[in-house]
Amino acid sequence: MKKTMLALLGMLLLLSAIPLYPISAASRSIVDATATYTYDRMTRDIQTLAQTYPDLIEYRSIGKTKYGRDIWAVGLGKGTATIFINGSHHAREWLTTTLNMTMIEQYAAAYTANRPYEGYNARAILDKTTIWFVPMVNPDGVTLQQLGLSAFPASVHSALIRMNGGSTNFKRWKANPQGIDPNRQYDSYWATLEANIAYPFWRNHKGTAPVQTPENKAIVRFTYEIDPEIAVSYHSAGRIIYWSFHTLPANLPRDKRLANLFSQITGYRLMPQRSDSSGGGYTDWFITTFNRPAFTPEIGIKSGETNLPLSAFPEEWRRNKKIGLWLAQEGYTLWSKRNPNPTRYITVQVDGQPPAQATKAFVQKGVNYVAYKPLLEQYGFTAFWDQSTRTVTATSSASGTVSFTLNSLYAQVNSAAVTLSGKPVMVDGMIYVPARLVSQATGAALRVDSQTGQLQFASPEPAAPAVPSTESPQPPKVTAPQVDPTATEGSAPSTVENSTYGQ
């Protein structure tokens, strides 16, 4: 009986160790959508994602807040065409950060596994585009809303309480800790912005001048840098989409088409076309400055003057999970119209023969572009790619070092600065450089066939091997013959002079 009881007990212990449900992929995810998503958690997750997907994800700080928190930008993809997605302009709307970060991880995992994601070919899309994210525009504000006064110096507590209407409960907080609303700071109809609170407050104070906060300066500067085709600024709540703001009539059909698709995918209601005098928001500024489409989706259903509950995330993720890839696909189409794909492809030869590796080349805006890697490798270079700076550095024991950066007109060849005839670009996952840079790096002469446009590289002549000297340390004396003093300049040199020159 005792043995039977022990056996039963052992079986119970074994069964208790087996989970009742299969372990889902989400439980092994880096981004935990079931937890309050803090600035510190986001920072750790960004670093871990970049380490997990080093060839696909890059990140960098685009600025610092007043309290020293980095405003992180995360790039996902390999293409030149870009779109921009951001979240948490408003402190209490940090569930939009969770949404941004989940997109990054889910799309990266689909790309790496080379599997479709919600009907989209993640690899094909992200080879042609880069989706840039700023998941938390207002990290100081988010930290104040989540952690309260304890996360800030005691010297500013009284000012924060005053801006919060005398309350020490910051769950309703929307602004940054200086009492300025970052989404009422952009320079688009800022002077006539409606419903402004004239002093620093937990909401709706537009500041004393547009783009005065470090958060807004960073976002404006970064937007100009990445030059996105489409911008999306996630907010909460209401399950609605703002899509127009003083939009030019010529752009309305384009933007309305995309807005309707956005609404169909998410189930969010489109707001009426806006022509009022309010403004100051990020998408207001983007639409009126770049004349390109931008959207402000408001996720979730409002549950009072506070953040959405964590329980709201699964449904909002279900509605939005394919939005990033869909927009990247649409963004590439728009980018292609502004930057037509090269229509004149050309061939390459090295010393009269095709290169050892297949090498693509094309002409764009008068610049001959060539895929750099096959040619440099043929000339003995080893190339290294720095994802964080988007810089290639190639070294050769014979020729030295060349480095260049995507979308920059400046390169270095053996530490000497070089101005390029065109910016290095990535097309369909392959990096192309002006052909002249390959010539400068390798020493190969470059000729362009006037009839076909073919690029013809002629390798430099190898240096002649040194001939070991057979002379004795003290060569024998040679007595020079008498030279006729009447010989004129230009007459043939003497035999001795010829002999000495040859030695």
Disulfide bonds with the S-S distance in Angstrom:
none
